[in-house]
């Protein structure tokens, strides 16, 4: 059974807006490495649509991009991508699959069948999965900035506090901090 890992960019004040943060070669290399260590990606429909609107064009060379961004796009292109959506069922981007049925059951089955683990990269979806006690690890890239707006991490709240064990804290040269936590106990 693989682990379900919530991984996202976050500012010091908890903002997870995709337009906030440092989007440089080092950041993209960091996330490419996370993808390479994982067996699948899991998103909600909104995040999938945001990613689908840009990254396939970078992977195909239609959009000019620096090597680190192209590497990220190519890795993402070949990665199995699973999407949770009640409003859309057709996901044409290469290796994309609609995750259907009961959320708890479907995600647990995905974890069970993906030995290298699954990355969750959608804030709202991660909140729902955490409410279901399905998230095993957290890999946040904390950016050295205060956004002053949302959306924010766990904006919808959780039923209780999550106690975490620090596995690794690694500074990047751009000032961001890669934080790896596992659920304690």
N, C-alpha and C positions, 0 to 999 in steps of 0.2 A: 504494500500500500504506500502510495506517495503522500507527501505532505501538501497541504493547501497553504500557500504563502501569500499574504497580502503585501503587495509592493507598490509604492506610489511616491511621487514627489510631494513634499510638504514644506511649507514655510514655517518659521518659528512660531507664528501665531495660528498654525493649523490649517492654513489655506491650501486647498488641493486643486485650485484652478489651473488647468493645463497651460495657461498663458503666463503663469508665475513660475519663477525658478530660473536656474542657470541652464541653458540648453546649449552646452558646448561639447567639444569632442570627448572630454573626460566623462561627462555625464552620460552621453550616449554609449560610450565604451562600457561604462558601469552596467547599464541596463542590458546591453548586448550580452555581457558575461552572465547576467542573471538568466536571460532567456536560454543561453546555451546550456546552462545547468538544469533547466526545467524540461518537462515533457509536454506541456500544453499551456495555453493562455486562456483565461476565463474573463469575459467582460459582460457588462450590461449592454443593451442596445445602443444607448447614447454614446458610450465610449467606443464601441465597435464602429459606429457610423463616423465618428470623428477620425478614427484611425484609418478606416477604409477610404475616406475622402482624400487622403494624402500619401500614405506610405507605399501603396502598390505602385504609384507613379515614380516614387524615388527608387524602388527596387528594380523597376523596368528600365530606368535610365531616362524616362520622359522628363523628369525634373532633375536639374543639376543639383548635386549635393556633395559636400565634403566626404572624404572616405569614411569617417566614423559614422555619419548619418546613413550612408549607403550600406555599410556593414550591418547596422541596426535594422534597416529596412529589409535587407536580404534574409537576415536571420528570422525576422518576424514573418516574412513571406512564406517560408517553409514550415514554420511552427504550426501545429494544430491549434486552431482558435475555436473556442466554444462560446456561444452567446446565449444569454438568458434574455428572453423577450416574450411578452404576451401580445405584442402588437405587430410583430414582423416575424415571418418564418423563412424567408428567402435570403440567404447570406452567400453571395456569389464569390467573394474574395477567396483566393486559393486557400484550401485546407480549413475552411470555416464550416462550423456545424451548429445547428440549433439545439440547445439543451432544452428538452421538453419534460413535462411531467412535474411531479412534486419536487420542489427545489431541494429539500434536504436529501431525498433519495437520489435524485439525478446527480447532484454534486458529490455525494458519498460514492456513488458508482464510478464517477469520473476519477476521484482520488484513488479508489481501489484498483482501477485499471491503468493508472499512469504512474509507474514505479519511480520515474524521475521527478514527480511532483507537478503541481499545477500552480501557476502564478495568477492571482486575481489583481487586476489593475483598475478597478472601478470602485470609487468611494461608496456610492449608495449600495451597490451590490455587496461590497465587503461588510458593510454594516449589517445587512440582512443575514449574511453568512455567519457573522460573528454572533448574532442573536441566536442562531441555530447551533452554536458551539462547533462549527466546522473549520474555523481557521486555526492552524497549528503554529504558524510563524508569521513574523512581521519584518519586512525589510524596507525601511523608510529611508529615502534620501532627503535629509533635512537641509534646506537651503538657508543661507545666512541673510534672511530678509524678513521683514514684517509687511505683509500685503495689506492688511487693514480691511479686508473684505472676504467674502466666501466664494464658493462653498468651502466648508471646513470639514476636517476629519471628524467622523462620527457625529455629524450635525444632527442626525435623527436620534441619537442617544442609544444607550445599551441598558439592559436590565440590571447590570451590576458592574462593578469594577473588574477589570482584567489585570491580574498580576502577571508580570512578565519577567523573564530571566534574560539578562544581556548576554548575547553570544559573541558579538563583535561590534566594535565602534571604530570606524576607519575614516580619517579625514581625507578629503580630496584636496588637491592643490588649489581648486577654485573657491575654497571656503565651505563647501558643502560637507556634510557628515553622513556617511553610510552607516546606518544603525540596523543591526540584526538582533531581533528578540524572538524568544520562543515562549509559548505559554508556560507558566510555572504551575507545578503540581497538577 
